[in-house]
């Protein structure tokens, strides 16, 4: 992502534009952890089922969910 010249969610937008559940399933994970999903929704960003994975990734990277 460093080579993209973009910051934050914009650095991921081209490679992680699929909806979050589809993206993680395609990459071998069963689901996004409930702690991340609930934290994302509780923060007012919406439901992860409707969001591109890039947004979920950036939320996790910059929140306490990414620190634990």
Beta strands, then each sheet from edge to edge (+ up, - down):
end
